[in-house]
Amino acid sequence: MDVTEIPFVKKVGITQARDGNLELAFTDETHNHLATMHASAQFTLAETASGEFLQTLFPELVGKVIPVLRDATVKFKKPAVKNIIAYPSISDGVQEKFESRFAKKGRASISVNVEIKDIENTVTCVATYNWFIQKL
């Protein structure tokens, strides 16, 4: 599934960056009252990137599971005043732990870390998205 085709993602303006990661342009539509990137815009970019990252880690599960975001922890580091790009990752051993639990129970949880950087490589936001994934 191409996450950039999700109607809400399209409405927000998230696109694929040249490096393959997801990007959000700094525009009048993404500004807040301080003329910086709106916090919810950064949250949406990071959440979308976390879901897309799971699709790349587990392509065999796409269309065969229901992924549900359980919770998230977000810390805004610096105001974003340029285009931003999401960089998702997982900690060592997390993929193997998820695969083992999912194989046994048909459901499991996994955490995806996302770092948001502007186009000058300044970290504007760090987040962790905790997903619950269950077989259909």
N, CA, C and O atoms as a Tinker XYZ file with bonds, in Angstrom:
   544  protein
     1  N      0.839000   -1.179000    0.000000    73     2
     2  CA     0.000000    0.000000    0.000000    64     1     3
     3  C      0.886000    1.244000    0.000000    63     2     4     5
     4  O      1.814000    1.367000    0.799000    81     3
     5  N      0.582000    2.143000   -0.897000    73     3     6
     6  CA     1.297000    3.414000   -0.976000    64     5     7
     7  C      0.646000    4.383000    0.010000    63     6     8     9
     8  O     -0.462000    4.862000   -0.230000    81     7
     9  N      1.330000    4.671000    1.116000    73     7    10
    10  CA     0.735000    5.520000    2.160000    64     9    11
    11  C      0.484000    6.935000    1.679000    63    10    12    13
    12  O     -0.356000    7.633000    2.248000    81    11
    13  N      1.190000    7.381000    0.644000    73    11    14
    14  CA     0.961000    8.744000    0.139000    64    13    15
    15  C     -0.376000    8.845000   -0.597000    63    14    16    17
    16  O     -0.792000    9.946000   -0.958000    81    15
    17  N     -1.054000    7.725000   -0.825000    73    15    18
    18  CA    -2.367000    7.720000   -1.470000    64    17    19
    19  C     -3.510000    7.709000   -0.454000    63    18    20    21
    20  O     -4.674000    7.779000   -0.847000    81    19
    21  N     -3.206000    7.624000    0.835000    73    19    22
    22  CA    -4.244000    7.696000    1.863000    64    21    23
    23  C     -4.818000    9.112000    1.809000    63    22    24    25
    24  O     -4.057000   10.079000    1.837000    81    23
    25  N     -6.151000    9.256000    1.733000    73    23    26
    26  CA    -6.741000   10.585000    1.570000    64    25    27
    27  C     -6.257000   11.626000    2.588000    63    26    28    29
    28  O     -5.951000   12.752000    2.197000    81    27
    29  N     -6.179000   11.288000    3.859000    73    27    30
    30  CA    -5.734000   12.263000    4.852000    64    29    31
    31  C     -4.273000   12.650000    4.629000    63    30    32    33
    32  O     -3.910000   13.820000    4.755000    81    31
    33  N     -3.450000   11.678000    4.302000    73    31    34
    34  CA    -2.027000   11.931000    4.041000    64    33    35
    35  C     -1.882000   12.866000    2.840000    63    34    36    37
    36  O     -1.051000   13.774000    2.856000    81    35
    37  N     -2.682000   12.648000    1.811000    73    35    38
    38  CA    -2.675000   13.538000    0.646000    64    37    39
    39  C     -3.098000   14.945000    1.047000    63    38    40    41
    40  O     -2.493000   15.930000    0.624000    81    39
    41  N     -4.147000   15.029000    1.871000    73    39    42
    42  CA    -4.666000   16.331000    2.295000    64    41    43
    43  C     -3.615000   17.116000    3.080000    63    42    44    45
    44  O     -3.481000   18.328000    2.910000    81    43
    45  N     -2.874000   16.420000    3.938000    73    43    46
    46  CA    -1.826000   17.064000    4.727000    64    45    47
    47  C     -0.674000   17.507000    3.832000    63    46    48    49
    48  O     -0.033000   18.522000    4.103000    81    47
    49  N     -0.408000   16.751000    2.765000    73    47    50
    50  CA     0.649000   17.122000    1.827000    64    49    51
    51  C      1.921000   16.295000    1.950000    63    50    52    53
    52  O      2.970000   16.702000    1.450000    81    51
    53  N      1.846000   15.147000    2.604000    73    51    54
    54  CA     3.022000   14.284000    2.753000    64    53    55
    55  C      3.345000   13.638000    1.413000    63    54    56    57
    56  O      2.465000   13.113000    0.731000    81    55
    57  N      4.629000   13.686000    1.046000    73    55    58
    58  CA     5.102000   13.114000   -0.213000    64    57    59
    59  C      6.340000   12.260000    0.050000    63    58    60    61
    60  O      6.868000   12.229000    1.161000    81    59
    61  N      6.784000   11.576000   -0.987000    73    59    62
    62  CA     8.011000   10.781000   -0.914000    64    61    63
    63  C      9.194000   11.687000   -1.233000    63    62    64    65
    64  O      9.201000   12.352000   -2.268000    81    63
    65  N     10.187000   11.719000   -0.361000    73    63    66
    66  CA    11.401000   12.500000   -0.597000    64    65    67
    67  C     12.312000   11.756000   -1.573000    63    66    68    69
    68  O     12.087000   10.585000   -1.878000    81    67
    69  N     13.320000   12.438000   -2.049000    73    67    70
    70  CA    14.268000   11.813000   -2.989000    64    69    71
    71  C     14.941000   10.581000   -2.403000    63    70    72    73
    72  O     15.250000    9.633000   -3.125000    81    71
    73  N     15.172000   10.596000   -1.072000    73    71    74
    74  CA    15.847000    9.465000   -0.433000    64    73    75
    75  C     14.893000    8.317000   -0.107000    63    74    76    77
    76  O     15.315000    7.310000    0.462000    81    75
    77  N     13.606000    8.453000   -0.463000    73    75    78
    78  CA    12.627000    7.401000   -0.217000    64    77    79
    79  C     11.853000    7.576000    1.075000    63    78    80    81
    80  O     10.824000    6.930000    1.275000    81    79
    81  N     12.337000    8.444000    1.956000    73    79    82
    82  CA    11.612000    8.714000    3.200000    64    81    83
    83  C     10.444000    9.656000    2.912000    63    82    84    85
    84  O     10.337000   10.223000    1.825000    81    83
    85  N      9.581000    9.810000    3.897000    73    83    86
    86  CA     8.435000   10.703000    3.735000    64    85    87
    87  C      8.806000   12.121000    4.129000    63    86    88    89
    88  O      9.567000   12.344000    5.070000    81    87
    89  N      8.249000   13.086000    3.382000    73    87    90
    90  CA     8.587000   14.487000    3.565000    64    89    91
    91  C      7.309000   15.325000    3.648000    63    90    92    93
    92  O      6.280000   14.976000    3.069000    81    91
    93  N      7.397000   16.424000    4.372000    73    91    94
    94  CA     6.297000   17.375000    4.452000    64    93    95
    95  C      6.857000   18.763000    4.192000    63    94    96    97
    96  O      7.800000   19.203000    4.850000    81    95
    97  N      6.263000   19.439000    3.226000    73    95    98
    98  CA     6.721000   20.777000    2.846000    64    97    99
    99  C      6.292000   21.813000    3.880000    63    98   100   101
   100  O      5.223000   21.709000    4.480000    81    99
   101  N      7.143000   22.805000    4.072000    73    99   102
   102  CA     6.847000   23.933000    4.949000    64   101   103
   103  C      6.065000   24.941000    4.117000    63   102   104   105
   104  O      6.642000   25.677000    3.315000    81   103
   105  N      4.754000   24.970000    4.311000    73   103   106
   106  CA     3.872000   25.833000    3.516000    64   105   107
   107  C      2.927000   26.591000    4.440000    63   106   108   109
   108  O      2.895000   26.344000    5.646000    81   107
   109  N      2.174000   27.494000    3.880000    73   107   110
   110  CA     1.168000   28.213000    4.665000    64   109   111
   111  C      0.169000   27.248000    5.302000    63   110   112   113
   112  O     -0.329000   27.508000    6.398000    81   111
   113  N     -0.126000   26.144000    4.628000    73   111   114
   114  CA    -1.085000   25.168000    5.149000    64   113   115
   115  C     -0.549000   24.357000    6.330000    63   114   116   117
   116  O     -1.333000   23.803000    7.101000    81   115
   117  N      0.767000   24.280000    6.482000    73   115   118
   118  CA     1.333000   23.495000    7.584000    64   117   119
   119  C      1.823000   24.367000    8.737000    63   118   120   121
   120  O      2.340000   23.852000    9.729000    81   119
   121  N      1.663000   25.674000    8.612000    73   119   122
   122  CA     2.083000   26.610000    9.672000    64   121   123
   123  C      1.120000   26.590000   10.851000    63   122   124   125
   124  O     -0.055000   26.248000   10.715000    81   123
   125  N      1.644000   26.963000   11.999000    73   123   126
   126  CA     0.801000   27.244000   13.163000    64   125   127
   127  C      0.738000   28.765000   13.356000    63   126   128   129
   128  O      1.145000   29.523000   12.475000    81   127
   129  N      0.237000   29.197000   14.489000    73   127   130
   130  CA     0.091000   30.632000   14.759000    64   129   131
   131  C      1.424000   31.360000   14.958000    63   130   132   133
   132  O      1.464000   32.590000   14.973000    81   131
   133  N      2.514000   30.599000   15.112000    73   131   134
   134  CA     3.843000   31.191000   15.283000    64   133   135
   135  C      4.667000   31.166000   13.992000    63   134   136   137
   136  O      5.851000   31.505000   13.992000    81   135
   137  N      4.025000   30.761000   12.898000    73   135   138
   138  CA     4.688000   30.636000   11.588000    64   137   139
   139  C      5.793000   29.587000   11.596000    63   138   140   141
   140  O      6.777000   29.705000   10.866000    81   139
   141  N      5.623000   28.555000   12.430000    73   139   142
   142  CA     6.490000   27.371000   12.399000    64   141   143
   143  C      5.610000   26.176000   12.028000    63   142   144   145
   144  O      4.386000   26.297000   11.980000    81   143
   145  N      6.229000   25.031000   11.766000    73   143   146
   146  CA     5.473000   23.837000   11.391000    64   145   147
   147  C      4.562000   23.438000   12.553000    63   146   148   149
   148  O      5.010000   23.335000   13.695000    81   147
   149  N      3.302000   23.219000   12.257000    73   147   150
   150  CA     2.321000   22.835000   13.262000    64   149   151
   151  C      2.712000   21.492000   13.876000    63   150   152   153
   152  O      3.149000   20.582000   13.170000    81   151
   153  N      2.555000   21.376000   15.179000    73   151   154
   154  CA     2.900000   20.138000   15.886000    64   153   155
   155  C      2.135000   18.940000   15.324000    63   154   156   157
   156  O      2.700000   17.857000   15.170000    81   155
   157  N      0.858000   19.133000   15.020000    73   155   158
   158  CA     0.072000   18.011000   14.496000    64   157   159
   159  C      0.549000   17.586000   13.112000    63   158   160   161
   160  O      0.412000   16.417000   12.750000    81   159
   161  N      1.098000   18.495000   12.343000    73   159   162
   162  CA     1.649000   18.148000   11.033000    64   161   163
   163  C      2.880000   17.256000   11.211000    63   162   164   165
   164  O      3.050000   16.276000   10.487000    81   163
   165  N      3.738000   17.599000   12.178000    73   163   166
   166  CA     4.908000   16.766000   12.450000    64   165   167
   167  C      4.482000   15.392000   12.979000    63   166   168   169
   168  O      5.047000   14.367000   12.596000    81   167
   169  N      3.478000   15.384000   13.864000    73   167   170
   170  CA     2.965000   14.116000   14.402000    64   169   171
   171  C      2.462000   13.233000   13.265000    63   170   172   173
   172  O      2.767000   12.041000   13.215000    81   171
   173  N      1.690000   13.822000   12.352000    73   171   174
   174  CA     1.123000   13.054000   11.245000    64   173   175
   175  C      2.214000   12.498000   10.344000    63   174   176   177
   176  O      2.143000   11.342000    9.927000    81   175
   177  N      3.212000   13.299000   10.043000    73   175   178
   178  CA     4.327000   12.816000    9.217000    64   177   179
   179  C      5.017000   11.643000    9.902000    63   178   180   181
   180  O      5.263000   10.615000    9.271000    81   179
   181  N      5.329000   11.786000   11.172000    73   179   182
   182  CA     6.041000   10.731000   11.900000    64   181   183
   183  C      5.198000    9.461000   12.025000    63   182   184   185
   184  O      5.714000    8.356000   11.853000    81   183
   185  N      3.907000    9.612000   12.322000    73   183   186
   186  CA     3.029000    8.442000   12.453000    64   185   187
   187  C      2.904000    7.712000   11.134000    63   186   188   189
   188  O      2.961000    6.483000   11.091000    81   187
   189  N      2.735000    8.456000   10.062000    73   187   190
   190  CA     2.623000    7.851000    8.734000    64   189   191
   191  C      3.912000    7.115000    8.367000    63   190   192   193
   192  O      3.876000    6.016000    7.814000    81   191
   193  N      5.040000    7.732000    8.680000    73   191   194
   194  CA     6.335000    7.096000    8.393000    64   193   195
   195  C      6.511000    5.819000    9.207000    63   194   196   197
   196  O      7.082000    4.846000    8.715000    81   195
   197  N      6.029000    5.815000   10.438000    73   195   198
   198  CA     6.160000    4.603000   11.263000    64   197   199
   199  C      5.355000    3.454000   10.671000    63   198   200   201
   200  O      5.820000    2.314000   10.651000    81   199
   201  N      4.150000    3.748000   10.187000    73   199   202
   202  CA     3.334000    2.715000    9.558000    64   201   203
   203  C      3.934000    2.208000    8.262000    63   202   204   205
   204  O      3.937000    1.006000    7.996000    81   203
   205  N      4.441000    3.131000    7.456000    73   203   206
   206  CA     5.086000    2.720000    6.206000    64   205   207
   207  C      6.322000    1.860000    6.485000    63   206   208   209
   208  O      6.590000    0.891000    5.774000    81   207
   209  N      7.062000    2.227000    7.522000    73   207   210
   210  CA     8.260000    1.467000    7.884000    64   209   211
   211  C      7.896000    0.024000    8.237000    63   210   212   213
   212  O      8.605000   -0.909000    7.860000    81   211
   213  N      6.794000   -0.153000    8.957000    73   211   214
   214  CA     6.355000   -1.512000    9.291000    64   213   215
   215  C      6.032000   -2.312000    8.036000    63   214   216   217
   216  O      6.297000   -3.513000    7.984000    81   215
   217  N      5.463000   -1.663000    7.026000    73   215   218
   218  CA     5.187000   -2.351000    5.761000    64   217   219
   219  C      6.471000   -2.829000    5.094000    63   218   220   221
   220  O      6.494000   -3.895000    4.479000    81   219
   221  N      7.540000   -2.042000    5.213000    73   219   222
   222  CA     8.804000   -2.458000    4.588000    64   221   223
   223  C      9.467000   -3.578000    5.381000    63   222   224   225
   224  O     10.139000   -4.437000    4.810000    81   223
   225  N      9.274000   -3.564000    6.714000    73   223   226
   226  CA     9.851000   -4.633000    7.540000    64   225   227
   227  C      9.123000   -5.956000    7.365000    63   226   228   229
   228  O      9.738000   -7.022000    7.380000    81   227
   229  N      7.793000   -5.877000    7.197000    73   227   230
   230  CA     6.960000   -7.077000    7.145000    64   229   231
   231  C      6.047000   -7.073000    5.918000    63   230   232   233
   232  O      4.825000   -7.061000    6.069000    81   231
   233  N      6.607000   -7.083000    4.713000    73   231   234
   234  CA     5.772000   -7.006000    3.510000    64   233   235
   235  C      4.799000   -8.185000    3.388000    63   234   236   237
   236  O      3.740000   -8.063000    2.772000    81   235
   237  N      5.163000   -9.308000    3.972000    73   235   238
   238  CA     4.309000  -10.488000    3.894000    64   237   239
   239  C      3.023000  -10.342000    4.711000    63   238   240   241
   240  O      2.088000  -11.125000    4.539000    81   239
   241  N      2.971000   -9.346000    5.595000    73   239   242
   242  CA     1.781000   -9.138000    6.426000    64   241   243
   243  C      0.814000   -8.096000    5.857000    63   242   244   245
   244  O     -0.320000   -7.985000    6.323000    81   243
   245  N      1.251000   -7.345000    4.864000    73   243   246
   246  CA     0.411000   -6.292000    4.292000    64   245   247
   247  C     -0.879000   -6.911000    3.753000    63   246   248   249
   248  O     -0.846000   -7.847000    2.954000    81   247
   249  N     -2.012000   -6.378000    4.201000    73   247   250
   250  CA    -3.311000   -6.874000    3.786000    64   249   251
   251  C     -3.796000   -8.082000    4.562000    63   250   252   253
   252  O     -4.914000   -8.551000    4.347000    81   251
   253  N     -2.962000   -8.596000    5.467000    73   251   254
   254  CA    -3.316000   -9.797000    6.236000    64   253   255
   255  C     -3.430000   -9.520000    7.734000    63   254   256   257
   256  O     -3.707000  -10.425000    8.521000    81   255
   257  N     -3.214000   -8.254000    8.120000    73   255   258
   258  CA    -3.266000   -7.883000    9.534000    64   257   259
   259  C     -4.014000   -6.564000    9.708000    63   258   260   261
   260  O     -4.242000   -5.815000    8.758000    81   259
   261  N     -4.380000   -6.318000   10.949000    73   259   262
   262  CA    -4.954000   -5.024000   11.316000    64   261   263
   263  C     -3.953000   -4.347000   12.246000    63   262   264   265
   264  O     -3.820000   -4.746000   13.403000    81   263
   265  N     -3.244000   -3.322000   11.753000    73   263   266
   266  CA    -2.342000   -2.575000   12.629000    64   265   267
   267  C     -3.108000   -1.420000   13.274000    63   266   268   269
   268  O     -3.815000   -0.674000   12.596000    81   267
   269  N     -2.958000   -1.286000   14.580000    73   267   270
   270  CA    -3.630000   -0.221000   15.315000    64   269   271
   271  C     -2.586000    0.523000   16.150000    63   270   272   273
   272  O     -1.831000   -0.088000   16.908000    81   271
   273  N     -2.555000    1.829000   16.003000    73   271   274
   274  CA    -1.661000    2.628000   16.832000    64   273   275
   275  C     -2.233000    2.672000   18.243000    63   274   276   277
   276  O     -3.353000    3.138000   18.454000    81   275
   277  N     -1.459000    2.186000   19.206000    73   275   278
   278  CA    -1.924000    2.152000   20.598000    64   277   279
   279  C     -1.628000    3.455000   21.324000    63   278   280   281
   280  O     -2.492000    4.015000   21.998000    81   279
   281  N     -0.399000    3.927000   21.179000    73   279   282
   282  CA    -0.021000    5.195000   21.801000    64   281   283
   283  C      1.270000    5.695000   21.181000    63   282   284   285
   284  O      1.931000    5.000000   20.410000    81   283
   285  N      1.605000    6.926000   21.543000    73   283   286
   286  CA     2.812000    7.547000   21.002000    64   285   287
   287  C      3.401000    8.490000   22.036000    63   286   288   289
   288  O      2.687000    9.080000   22.847000    81   287
   289  N      4.713000    8.617000   21.989000    73   287   290
   290  CA     5.429000    9.592000   22.797000    64   289   291
   291  C      6.154000   10.508000   21.829000    63   290   292   293
   292  O      6.917000   10.050000   20.978000    81   291
   293  N      5.913000   11.804000   21.962000    73   291   294
   294  CA     6.477000   12.770000   21.023000    64   293   295
   295  C      7.161000   13.885000   21.804000    63   294   296   297
   296  O      6.614000   14.417000   22.770000    81   295
   297  N      8.368000   14.227000   21.365000    73   295   298
   298  CA     9.077000   15.350000   21.965000    64   297   299
   299  C      9.533000   16.280000   20.844000    63   298   300   301
   300  O     10.264000   15.885000   19.936000    81   299
   301  N      9.079000   17.520000   20.939000    73   299   302
   302  CA     9.473000   18.532000   19.956000    64   301   303
   303  C     10.748000   19.202000   20.446000    63   302   304   305
   304  O     10.800000   19.728000   21.558000    81   303
   305  N     11.782000   19.178000   19.599000    73   303   306
   306  CA    13.108000   19.645000   19.985000    64   305   307
   307  C     13.387000   21.094000   19.581000    63   306   308   309
   308  O     13.884000   21.890000   20.378000    81   307
   309  N     13.060000   21.420000   18.336000    73   307   310
   310  CA    13.298000   22.767000   17.804000    64   309   311
   311  C     12.160000   23.107000   16.852000    63   310   312   313
   312  O     11.587000   22.211000   16.233000    81   311
   313  N     11.830000   24.375000   16.727000    73   311   314
   314  CA    10.787000   24.746000   15.763000    64   313   315
   315  C     11.224000   24.383000   14.338000    63   314   316   317
   316  O     12.373000   24.596000   13.951000    81   315
   317  N     10.294000   23.837000   13.582000    73   315   318
   318  CA    10.577000   23.513000   12.180000    64   317   319
   319  C     10.126000   24.679000   11.313000    63   318   320   321
   320  O      8.967000   25.091000   11.363000    81   319
   321  N     11.040000   25.201000   10.529000    73   319   322
   322  CA    10.731000   26.329000    9.644000    64   321   323
   323  C     11.176000   26.054000    8.201000    63   322   324   325
   324  O     11.323000   26.970000    7.391000    81   323
   325  N     11.381000   24.785000    7.910000    73   323   326
   326  CA    11.759000   24.339000    6.562000    64   325   327
   327  C     11.049000   23.005000    6.318000    63   326   328   329
   328  O     10.408000   22.469000    7.221000    81   327
   329  N     11.161000   22.477000    5.119000    73   327   330
   330  CA    10.621000   21.149000    4.845000    64   329   331
   331  C     11.214000   20.160000    5.839000    63   330   332   333
   332  O     12.364000   20.297000    6.257000    81   331
   333  N     10.415000   19.158000    6.212000    73   331   334
   334  CA    10.873000   18.154000    7.168000    64   333   335
   335  C     10.756000   16.753000    6.575000    63   334   336   337
   336  O      9.892000   16.488000    5.740000    81   335
   337  N     11.638000   15.866000    7.020000    73   335   338
   338  CA    11.696000   14.484000    6.542000    64   337   339
   339  C     11.703000   13.560000    7.747000    63   338   340   341
   340  O     12.351000   13.847000    8.754000    81   339
   341  N     10.972000   12.437000    7.643000    73   339   342
   342  CA    10.867000   11.458000    8.727000    64   341   343
   343  C     11.851000   10.313000    8.503000    63   342   344   345
   344  O     11.990000    9.798000    7.394000    81   343
   345  N     12.532000    9.925000    9.586000    73   343   346
   346  CA    13.498000    8.833000    9.553000    64   345   347
   347  C     13.105000    7.785000   10.591000    63   346   348   349
   348  O     13.479000    7.900000   11.758000    81   347
   349  N     12.348000    6.756000   10.173000    73   347   350
   350  CA    11.916000    5.720000   11.115000    64   349   351
   351  C     12.983000    4.647000   11.323000    63   350   352   353
   352  O     13.818000    4.399000   10.452000    81   351
   353  N     12.936000    4.019000   12.494000    73   351   354
   354  CA    13.857000    2.915000   12.806000    64   353   355
   355  C     13.263000    2.111000   13.955000    63   354   356   357
   356  O     12.297000    2.529000   14.593000    81   355
   357  N     13.859000    0.956000   14.204000    73   355   358
   358  CA    13.512000    0.178000   15.385000    64   357   359
   359  C     14.795000   -0.160000   16.127000    63   358   360   361
   360  O     15.880000   -0.155000   15.546000    81   359
   361  N     14.667000   -0.447000   17.385000    73   359   362
   362  CA    15.818000   -0.815000   18.207000    64   361   363
   363  C     16.261000   -2.237000   17.883000    63   362   364   365
   364  O     15.484000   -3.028000   17.349000    81   363
   365  N     17.507000   -2.557000   18.206000    73   363   366
   366  CA    18.048000   -3.897000   17.978000    64   365   367
   367  C     17.197000   -4.952000   18.683000    63   366   368   369
   368  O     16.790000   -4.774000   19.830000    81   367
   369  N     16.941000   -6.036000   17.988000    73   367   370
   370  CA    16.218000   -7.168000   18.554000    64   369   371
   371  C     14.699000   -7.055000   18.505000    63   370   372   373
   372  O     14.001000   -8.037000   18.758000    81   371
   373  N     14.182000   -5.885000   18.188000    73   371   374
   374  CA    12.729000   -5.675000   18.198000    64   373   375
   375  C     12.037000   -6.481000   17.099000    63   374   376   377
   376  O     10.978000   -7.063000   17.338000    81   375
   377  N     12.613000   -6.522000   15.914000    73   375   378
   378  CA    11.986000   -7.247000   14.814000    64   377   379
   379  C     11.868000   -8.737000   15.136000    63   378   380   381
   380  O     10.819000   -9.341000   14.910000    81   379
   381  N     12.930000   -9.323000   15.655000    73   379   382
   382  CA    12.919000  -10.747000   15.987000    64   381   383
   383  C     11.916000  -11.049000   17.099000    63   382   384   385
   384  O     11.218000  -12.062000   17.052000    81   383
   385  N     11.848000  -10.181000   18.082000    73   383   386
   386  CA    10.898000  -10.359000   19.193000    64   385   387
   387  C      9.459000  -10.296000   18.671000    63   386   388   389
   388  O      8.621000  -11.116000   19.047000    81   387
   389  N      9.180000   -9.325000   17.810000    73   387   390
   390  CA     7.848000   -9.201000   17.226000    64   389   391
   391  C      7.506000  -10.460000   16.426000    63   390   392   393
   392  O      6.435000  -11.039000   16.608000    81   391
   393  N      8.408000  -10.882000   15.547000    73   391   394
   394  CA     8.143000  -12.042000   14.690000    64   393   395
   395  C      7.866000  -13.292000   15.509000    63   394   396   397
   396  O      6.979000  -14.072000   15.161000    81   395
   397  N      8.607000  -13.494000   16.590000    73   395   398
   398  CA     8.412000  -14.649000   17.455000    64   397   399
   399  C      7.034000  -14.625000   18.124000    63   398   400   401
   400  O      6.313000  -15.623000   18.108000    81   399
   401  N      6.678000  -13.489000   18.707000    73   399   402
   402  CA     5.369000  -13.375000   19.373000    64   401   403
   403  C      4.213000  -13.476000   18.378000    63   402   404   405
   404  O      3.194000  -14.107000   18.659000    81   403
   405  N      4.382000  -12.854000   17.226000    73   403   406
   406  CA     3.324000  -12.877000   16.220000    64   405   407
   407  C      3.106000  -14.306000   15.713000    63   406   408   409
   408  O      1.966000  -14.726000   15.515000    81   407
   409  N      4.193000  -15.052000   15.503000    73   407   410
   410  CA     4.084000  -16.439000   15.035000    64   409   411
   411  C      3.355000  -17.306000   16.062000    63   410   412   413
   412  O      2.588000  -18.191000   15.684000    81   411
   413  N      3.582000  -17.066000   17.340000    73   411   414
   414  CA     2.955000  -17.866000   18.401000    64   413   415
   415  C      1.494000  -17.508000   18.632000    63   414   416   417
   416  O      0.664000  -18.399000   18.809000    81   415
   417  N      1.164000  -16.218000   18.635000    73   415   418
   418  CA    -0.163000  -15.780000   19.057000    64   417   419
   419  C     -1.028000  -15.157000   17.965000    63   418   420   421
   420  O     -2.232000  -14.983000   18.151000    81   419
   421  N     -0.419000  -14.819000   16.827000    73   419   422
   422  CA    -1.189000  -14.161000   15.778000    64   421   423
   423  C     -1.423000  -12.682000   16.050000    63   422   424   425
   424  O     -2.207000  -12.018000   15.372000    81   423
   425  N     -0.722000  -12.188000   17.060000    73   423   426
   426  CA    -0.795000  -10.759000   17.410000    64   425   427
   427  C      0.455000  -10.412000   18.216000    63   426   428   429
   428  O      1.037000  -11.260000   18.893000    81   427
   429  N      0.844000   -9.158000   18.125000    73   427   430
   430  CA     2.021000   -8.701000   18.871000    64   429   431
   431  C      2.112000   -7.183000   18.783000    63   430   432   433
   432  O      1.460000   -6.554000   17.950000    81   431
   433  N      2.918000   -6.615000   19.644000    73   431   434
   434  CA     3.163000   -5.175000   19.652000    64   433   435
   435  C      4.578000   -4.893000   19.189000    63   434   436   437
   436  O      5.480000   -5.718000   19.338000    81   435
   437  N      4.755000   -3.699000   18.619000    73   435   438
   438  CA     6.078000   -3.279000   18.166000    64   437   439
   439  C      6.163000   -1.756000   18.243000    63   438   440   441
   440  O      5.194000   -1.049000   17.969000    81   439
   441  N      7.330000   -1.275000   18.617000    73   439   442
   442  CA     7.570000    0.172000   18.717000    64   441   443
   443  C      8.482000    0.630000   17.590000    63   442   444   445
   444  O      9.503000    0.009000   17.294000    81   443
   445  N      8.084000    1.731000   16.973000    73   443   446
   446  CA     8.878000    2.332000   15.893000    64   445   447
   447  C      9.304000    3.724000   16.348000    63   446   448   449
   448  O      8.477000    4.543000   16.747000    81   447
   449  N     10.595000    3.972000   16.281000    73   447   450
   450  CA    11.143000    5.291000   16.604000    64   449   451
   451  C     11.196000    6.118000   15.328000    63   450   452   453
   452  O     11.512000    5.600000   14.257000    81   451
   453  N     10.884000    7.405000   15.446000    73   451   454
   454  CA    10.944000    8.286000   14.284000    64   453   455
   455  C     11.643000    9.581000   14.682000    63   454   456   457
   456  O     11.307000   10.220000   15.679000    81   455
   457  N     12.612000    9.937000   13.877000    73   455   458
   458  CA    13.294000   11.212000   14.053000    64   457   459
   459  C     12.889000   12.095000   12.875000    63   458   460   461
   460  O     12.989000   11.685000   11.718000    81   459
   461  N     12.435000   13.301000   13.177000    73   459   462
   462  CA    12.088000   14.266000   12.141000    64   461   463
   463  C     13.228000   15.277000   12.054000    63   462   464   465
   464  O     13.648000   15.854000   13.056000    81   463
   465  N     13.717000   15.476000   10.829000    73   463   466
   466  CA    14.785000   16.448000   10.591000    64   465   467
   467  C     14.341000   17.394000    9.489000    63   466   468   469
   468  O     13.608000   17.014000    8.577000    81   467
   469  N     14.800000   18.632000    9.593000    73   467   470
   470  CA    14.533000   19.555000    8.490000    64   469   471
   471  C     15.568000   19.315000    7.393000    63   470   472   473
   472  O     16.469000   18.491000    7.547000    81   471
   473  N     15.432000   20.036000    6.297000    73   471   474
   474  CA    16.310000   19.798000    5.149000    64   473   475
   475  C     17.759000   20.212000    5.393000    63   474   476   477
   476  O     18.630000   19.940000    4.566000    81   475
   477  N     18.020000   20.869000    6.525000    73   475   478
   478  CA    19.395000   21.190000    6.906000    64   477   479
   479  C     19.915000   20.223000    7.975000    63   478   480   481
   480  O     20.953000   20.467000    8.590000    81   479
   481  N     19.187000   19.130000    8.188000    73   479   482
   482  CA    19.566000   18.058000    9.106000    64   481   483
   483  C     19.398000   18.414000   10.588000    63   482   484   485
   484  O     19.987000   17.755000   11.445000    81   483
   485  N     18.616000   19.431000   10.900000    73   483   486
   486  CA    18.320000   19.794000   12.289000    64   485   487
   487  C     17.162000   18.939000   12.783000    63   486   488   489
   488  O     16.112000   18.881000   12.144000    81   487
   489  N     17.353000   18.276000   13.920000    73   487   490
   490  CA    16.291000   17.447000   14.502000    64   489   491
   491  C     15.238000   18.369000   15.110000    63   490   492   493
   492  O     15.534000   19.182000   15.985000    81   491
   493  N     14.011000   18.227000   14.632000    73   491   494
   494  CA    12.907000   19.048000   15.147000    64   493   495
   495  C     11.984000   18.266000   16.071000    63   494   496   497
   496  O     11.280000   18.856000   16.891000    81   495
   497  N     11.984000   16.945000   15.945000    73   495   498
   498  CA    11.040000   16.125000   16.710000    64   497   499
   499  C     11.563000   14.691000   16.785000    63   498   500   501
   500  O     12.121000   14.175000   15.817000    81   499
   501  N     11.380000   14.060000   17.931000    73   499   502
   502  CA    11.650000   12.630000   18.071000    64   501   503
   503  C     10.396000   11.991000   18.665000    63   502   504   505
   504  O      9.724000   12.582000   19.510000    81   503
   505  N     10.095000   10.780000   18.212000    73   503   506
   506  CA     8.860000   10.146000   18.652000    64   505   507
   507  C      8.999000    8.631000   18.647000    63   506   508   509
   508  O      9.849000    8.067000   17.957000    81   507
   509  N      8.141000    7.988000   19.434000    73   507   510
   510  CA     8.014000    6.540000   19.417000    64   509   511
   511  C      6.538000    6.219000   19.244000    63   510   512   513
   512  O      5.693000    6.718000   19.987000    81   511
   513  N      6.237000    5.389000   18.265000    73   511   514
   514  CA     4.868000    4.973000   17.975000    64   513   515
   515  C      4.745000    3.495000   18.300000    63   514   516   517
   516  O      5.478000    2.666000   17.759000    81   515
   517  N      3.817000    3.173000   19.185000    73   515   518
   518  CA     3.609000    1.796000   19.627000    64   517   519
   519  C      2.395000    1.205000   18.926000    63   518   520   521
   520  O      1.266000    1.666000   19.095000    81   519
   521  N      2.659000    0.176000   18.138000    73   519   522
   522  CA     1.643000   -0.460000   17.307000    64   521   523
   523  C      1.248000   -1.816000   17.872000    63   522   524   525
   524  O      2.090000   -2.555000   18.382000    81   523
   525  N     -0.042000   -2.137000   17.778000    73   523   526
   526  CA    -0.565000   -3.476000   18.061000    64   525   527
   527  C     -1.006000   -4.041000   16.722000    63   526   528   529
   528  O     -1.775000   -3.409000   15.997000    81   527
   529  N     -0.522000   -5.222000   16.398000    73   527   530
   530  CA    -0.790000   -5.821000   15.091000    64   529   531
   531  C     -1.390000   -7.196000   15.312000    63   530   532   533
   532  O     -0.855000   -8.010000   16.065000    81   531
   533  N     -2.522000   -7.447000   14.639000    73   531   534
   534  CA    -3.248000   -8.698000   14.808000    64   533   535
   535  C     -3.650000   -9.243000   13.445000    63   534   536   537
   536  O     -3.988000   -8.486000   12.535000    81   535
   537  N     -3.610000  -10.584000   13.314000    73   535   538
   538  CA    -4.068000  -11.225000   12.076000    64   537   539
   539  C     -5.538000  -10.917000   11.852000    63   538   540   541
   540  O     -6.310000  -10.768000   12.799000    81   539
   541  N     -5.915000  -10.822000   10.564000    73   539   542
   542  CA    -7.331000  -10.626000   10.213000    64   541   543
   543  C     -8.139000  -11.848000   10.591000    63   542   544
   544  O     -9.351000  -11.877000   10.376000    81   543
